[in-house]
Structures are given as C-alpha cells and as structure tokens.
C-alpha cells in the first residue's frame, strides 16, 4: 500500500511540474513577424521586417514566469521594400551581415502584470553586441486549430538605440531609436 501511495505522490508531483509545453514558432505558415520602424529624419517612418527567422518557446499558462523563448534571425533577410536601402542596411554601416549573419533573442525572465500582459526580459544579440532588453508583451490567445494542432500566440514591442549595438552611422538625432514589433504564433510540439 505504501508503495502505491508513494508512486501516486511521485506521479502527481511530475504532472504538476510538467505542464509547460514546447512550441515551434510558425514561420512556415507565416504566422509570426519581426518588424521594425525608425524615424526618417523626424518627418516620416521607415518600416521594415526580417523575412527569415526561427525559434521556439516553452509556455505554461499556470506558471507564466517559468516560460522561455529563443529566437534566431537571419539578418541578411532584412526587407524595407527598397533594394538599394536593404543593401545599405546589410553593410558594415548597419547590420554587418558578412560578420554577423544572425541576430538572436534569448529570454532570461518574465514579470507578470495584469491580465494577459507581462514584461519579457532577455538578451538581444545584434551586430555582435549583446544587451538586455525588455519587451512589453501580451498573450493574444491559445487553443486548438482546425488541423488538429494546438497553438498559442503572443505580441510584444520594444525599442533600443542603434549606438547601443555598435551601429554608429549618423542618421541624425531623430533617427537614433529603433522600434521593434514581434508577433509569434507557436504550434505545440
């Protein structure tokens, strides 16, 4: 009897700690986006995105603070809808893709807030420089999809100074801050 009770306690303990699920970010179906904007001389916004990236996250609705995300971006996939500008963005003046073909984000901690909102902290590596950033994030939803899978989706925003990542090309003071928008939809594995 004690043996069965001990087995039941061990099984219950593992089921409580094993609620986190792993998700692959759905880039194949184009249900995830890494987009940015930067002021153009203070007169308008220049928008762009990274077309190629991949990642995964671990998520437990009951223990959001234990969740994690990892994202790797192909910096050569930068797309601002202008071929010559994209060539310049790939150069040593900005992303320096020949030396740093990848950018990445790895979460370090999550601070829950009200409702579905939380602050996601992590290390952003860009242009060979790693800095901690905070992403103001929200859970958009989760549930079964029409194809028999299970999905969860999140969105977040952050901003950073170009110079903090060793990008010193002078665009003027109005164009020193990049605003980054991320939307991820993951498929539970």
C-alpha positions as a printed Julia matrix, in Angstrom:
189×3 Matrix{Float64}:
  0.0    0.0     0.0
  2.8    2.44    0.87
  4.46   1.65   -2.46
  1.29   2.6    -4.38
  0.84   5.77   -2.31
  4.45   6.8    -2.96
  4.02   6.13   -6.7
  0.86   8.24   -6.75
  2.6   11.14   -4.98
  5.57  10.99   -7.38
  3.22  10.86  -10.41
  1.21  13.82   -9.11
  4.37  15.83   -8.48
  5.63  15.24  -12.02
  2.25  16.07  -13.55
  2.23  19.41  -11.69
  5.71  20.35  -12.91
  5.27  19.01  -16.43
  2.53  21.42  -17.55
  4.86  23.54  -19.65
  4.54  22.76  -23.34
  7.08  23.37  -26.08
  6.05  25.29  -29.19
  7.75  25.84  -32.53
  7.22  29.34  -33.89
  5.11  29.03  -37.05
  7.31  30.72  -39.65
  6.42  28.11  -42.3
  2.82  29.32  -42.31
  3.93  32.96  -41.99
  2.1   33.38  -38.69
  4.97  35.17  -36.99
  6.59  38.52  -37.69
  9.68  40.52  -36.7
  9.1   44.1   -37.86
 10.76  47.41  -37.13
 10.36  51.1   -37.7
 12.71  54.04  -37.4
 12.1   57.72  -37.93
 13.29  59.12  -41.22
 14.8   62.48  -40.26
 11.82  63.14  -37.99
  9.49  63.56  -41.0
  8.11  60.05  -41.53
  8.57  56.4   -40.56
 10.66  53.86  -42.39
  9.24  50.35  -41.89
 10.92  47.02  -42.43
 10.96  43.4   -41.41
 13.12  40.32  -41.27
 11.75  37.66  -43.62
 13.73  34.69  -42.28
 13.85  33.65  -38.64
 13.1   30.66  -36.45
 12.5   29.91  -32.83
 10.7   28.07  -30.12
  9.14  28.78  -26.78
  8.09  26.89  -23.7
  4.83  28.09  -22.19
  2.74  27.19  -19.16
 -0.39  29.33  -18.62
 -0.42  28.44  -14.91
  3.26  29.45  -14.45
  3.92  32.18  -16.99
  7.06  33.25  -15.12
  8.63  29.87  -15.95
  8.12  30.28  -19.7
 11.03  30.79  -22.11
 11.6   31.92  -25.7
 14.51  31.7   -28.12
 14.55  33.41  -31.49
 17.26  33.48  -34.21
 17.03  35.98  -37.06
 18.81  35.84  -40.42
 19.98  39.47  -40.65
 20.5   39.23  -44.44
 16.73  38.79  -44.76
 16.12  42.45  -43.84
 13.44  43.88  -46.12
 12.48  47.55  -46.16
 10.78  47.32  -49.55
 13.7   49.12  -51.25
 16.57  47.06  -52.73
 19.27  49.74  -52.52
 18.38  50.66  -48.92
 18.36  46.96  -47.97
 21.84  46.6   -49.47
 22.98  49.51  -47.27
 21.27  48.03  -44.19
 23.21  44.78  -44.77
 26.53  46.66  -44.97
 29.05  47.36  -42.21
 27.28  50.71  -41.61
 24.33  48.88  -40.02
 23.8   45.1   -39.65
 27.19  44.0   -40.99
 25.72  40.7   -42.17
 29.05  39.42  -43.56
 30.43  39.38  -39.99
 27.17  38.89  -38.08
 24.73  36.86  -40.18
 22.49  36.11  -37.2
 20.76  38.13  -34.51
 19.11  36.42  -31.55
 16.91  36.9   -28.54
 17.0   34.58  -25.51
 14.67  35.26  -22.62
 16.05  35.48  -19.1
 12.95  36.23  -17.02
  9.28  37.13  -17.18
  7.49  39.56  -14.88
  3.75  39.06  -14.9
  1.48  42.08  -14.89
 -2.28  42.43  -15.12
 -4.45  40.17  -17.28
 -2.57  38.79  -20.26
  0.23  41.4   -20.08
  3.79  40.73  -18.98
  7.33  42.08  -19.3
  9.69  39.73  -21.11
 13.38  40.33  -20.35
 16.17  38.79  -22.35
 19.45  39.14  -24.16
 19.3   40.61  -27.65
 22.39  40.0   -29.76
 22.67  42.28  -32.78
 25.74  43.3   -34.77
 27.88  41.14  -32.46
 26.77  43.04  -29.33
 24.58  41.53  -26.6
 22.4   43.73  -24.39
 19.44  43.09  -22.14
 16.14  44.42  -23.46
 12.62  44.38  -22.09
  9.71  43.52  -24.35
  6.26  44.7   -23.26
  4.25  41.63  -24.22
  0.75  40.23  -24.17
 -0.79  36.85  -24.69
 -3.14  37.0   -27.67
 -4.75  33.59  -27.25
 -4.37  29.85  -27.32
 -6.38  26.81  -28.34
 -6.96  24.08  -30.87
 -6.54  24.87  -34.53
 -8.67  23.46  -37.39
 -5.95  20.94  -38.33
 -5.82  19.08  -35.01
 -2.93  21.03  -33.51
 -2.74  23.39  -30.57
 -1.43  26.96  -30.84
 -0.53  29.89  -28.61
  0.14  33.45  -29.75
  1.89  36.48  -28.26
  2.83  40.0   -29.34
  5.36  42.44  -27.96
  7.15  45.73  -28.53
 10.5   47.13  -27.53
 12.87  49.88  -28.57
 16.61  50.42  -28.46
 19.28  52.87  -29.52
 21.33  51.95  -32.58
 24.56  53.03  -30.84
 23.93  50.5   -28.03
 24.56  47.76  -30.6
 27.62  49.36  -32.18
 25.69  50.92  -35.08
 27.12  54.42  -35.3
 26.05  55.54  -38.76
 24.77  59.11  -38.34
 21.11  59.34  -39.35
 20.52  62.42  -37.21
 19.11  62.62  -33.68
 15.53  61.89  -34.74
 16.63  58.55  -36.23
 18.64  57.0   -33.42
 15.92  54.76  -31.92
 14.59  51.55  -33.48
 11.12  50.32  -32.51
 10.68  46.57  -32.81
  7.35  44.71  -33.03
  7.23  40.94  -32.61
  4.29  38.63  -33.14
  4.74  34.9   -32.57
  2.29  32.09  -33.03
  3.58  28.74  -31.95
  2.46  25.19  -32.67
  2.67  22.87  -29.68
  5.13  20.04  -30.31
